[in-house]
Amino acid sequence: MRVSITHFIAACFGFGLLLGATIPACMAQHITNETMAQTVNDLKAKASDGLVRIIVKVQPDPSQPAPLDTHARDQAVKEAKATLVRIMQNAGAAVVEPIEGQPLIVMELSAEELDQLVVTGLVEALQEDRPEHAQ
């Protein structure tokens, strides 16, 4: 049985909500500029011959004031997610699949599209989406 990391994260996130937790720590931490640059460079190398499949954690627009309450933050993330989906679809991304109810989007991008993604400022974290095989 093949289980993608996308489904694993979505399942963990959904289960975590039931327990009052947040998404897994690997996606919960803010990425520093240096870490983001290294991750993007690694993903671009993998995309040099085509596309790379990634999971993006969306953050509210950093140019706007930070929302003060949970509802306002959820709304800001929802708006940022819709904006990011629109931007990447307009950029010609092969796959842009928002995960319903989560601040996550699965994308298949070229190296150039990865650069376009990062400059939006709406990415809190990203990682490659690789299939995991059940043991």
C-alpha positions as CSV (number, residue, x, y, z in Angstrom):
1,M,0.0,0.0,0.0
2,R,1.4,3.4,-1.0
3,V,0.8,6.3,1.3
4,S,2.0,9.7,0.2
5,I,3.5,12.1,2.8
6,T,0.6,14.5,1.8
7,H,-1.9,12.1,3.1
8,F,0.2,11.4,6.2
9,I,0.5,15.1,7.0
10,A,-3.2,15.7,6.4
11,A,-4.1,12.7,8.6
12,C,-1.7,13.9,11.4
13,F,-3.1,17.4,11.1
14,G,-6.7,16.3,11.2
15,F,-6.0,13.9,14.1
16,G,-4.0,16.6,15.9
17,L,-7.0,19.0,15.7
18,L,-9.1,16.4,17.5
19,L,-6.5,16.3,20.2
20,G,-6.1,20.0,20.4
21,A,-2.6,19.9,18.8
22,T,-1.3,21.5,15.7
23,I,0.4,20.1,12.6
24,P,3.6,18.0,12.9
25,A,6.6,19.8,14.2
26,C,8.5,19.4,10.9
27,M,5.9,21.7,9.2
28,A,5.0,23.9,12.2
29,Q,8.3,25.7,12.6
30,H,8.9,28.9,10.6
31,I,11.6,28.5,8.1
32,T,14.5,30.9,8.2
33,N,15.6,32.5,5.0
34,E,18.7,30.4,4.9
35,T,16.8,27.2,5.4
36,M,14.2,28.2,2.9
37,A,16.9,29.0,0.3
38,Q,18.6,25.6,0.9
39,T,15.3,23.7,0.6
40,V,14.4,25.6,-2.6
41,N,17.8,24.9,-4.1
42,D,17.5,21.2,-3.3
43,L,14.0,21.1,-4.8
44,K,15.2,23.0,-7.9
45,A,17.9,20.5,-8.4
46,K,15.4,17.7,-8.3
47,A,13.1,19.6,-10.7
48,S,15.9,20.3,-13.2
49,D,14.7,17.5,-15.5
50,G,11.0,18.2,-15.0
51,L,8.7,18.7,-12.0
52,V,9.0,18.2,-8.3
53,R,6.0,17.4,-6.1
54,I,5.9,19.5,-2.9
55,I,3.7,20.3,0.1
56,V,3.5,24.0,0.9
57,K,2.4,25.4,4.3
58,V,0.7,28.7,3.7
59,Q,1.2,31.7,6.0
60,P,-0.9,35.0,6.1
61,D,0.5,37.8,4.0
62,P,3.4,39.2,6.1
63,S,2.9,42.7,4.7
64,Q,-0.4,42.8,6.5
65,P,-0.9,43.3,10.3
66,A,-0.9,40.0,12.2
67,P,-4.4,38.9,13.1
68,L,-5.1,39.1,16.8
69,D,-7.5,36.2,17.3
70,T,-7.7,32.7,16.0
71,H,-10.7,33.3,13.7
72,A,-9.0,36.3,12.1
73,R,-5.8,34.2,11.6
74,D,-7.7,31.3,10.1
75,Q,-9.4,33.8,7.7
76,A,-6.1,35.4,6.8
77,V,-4.6,31.9,6.0
78,K,-7.6,31.0,4.0
79,E,-7.3,34.2,1.9
80,A,-3.5,33.7,1.5
81,K,-4.1,30.1,0.4
82,A,-6.6,31.2,-2.2
83,T,-4.2,33.8,-3.5
84,L,-1.3,31.4,-3.7
85,V,-3.5,28.8,-5.6
86,R,-4.5,31.5,-8.1
87,I,-0.9,32.8,-8.5
88,M,0.5,29.4,-9.1
89,Q,-2.3,28.3,-11.5
90,N,-1.7,31.5,-13.4
91,A,2.0,30.7,-13.5
92,G,1.2,27.5,-15.2
93,A,1.9,25.0,-12.4
94,A,1.0,21.5,-13.5
95,V,-0.7,20.6,-10.2
96,V,-2.1,22.9,-7.5
97,E,-4.2,20.9,-5.0
98,P,-5.3,22.7,-1.8
99,I,-5.9,20.3,1.1
100,E,-9.4,21.3,2.4
101,G,-9.4,22.6,6.0
102,Q,-5.6,22.7,6.2
103,P,-3.1,25.5,5.5
104,L,-1.5,23.1,3.0
105,I,-1.3,22.9,-0.8
106,V,0.2,20.1,-2.9
107,M,2.0,21.4,-6.0
108,E,4.0,20.0,-8.9
109,L,6.4,22.7,-10.0
110,S,9.3,23.4,-12.3
111,A,12.5,25.0,-11.0
112,E,11.3,28.4,-12.3
113,E,7.9,28.0,-10.6
114,L,9.6,27.2,-7.3
115,D,11.2,30.7,-7.5
116,Q,7.8,32.2,-8.3
117,L,6.3,30.4,-5.3
118,V,8.9,31.7,-2.8
119,V,8.7,35.4,-3.9
120,T,5.0,35.5,-3.0
121,G,5.9,35.7,0.7
122,L,3.0,33.4,1.5
123,V,5.1,30.3,2.2
124,E,5.8,29.4,5.8
125,A,7.3,26.0,5.0
126,L,7.7,23.6,2.2
127,Q,9.0,20.1,1.6
128,E,9.1,17.4,-1.0
129,D,6.1,15.2,-1.2
130,R,7.4,11.7,-1.5
131,P,5.4,8.5,-1.5
132,E,5.9,6.4,1.6
133,H,5.5,2.7,1.4
134,A,3.8,0.8,4.2
135,Q,5.9,-1.8,5.9
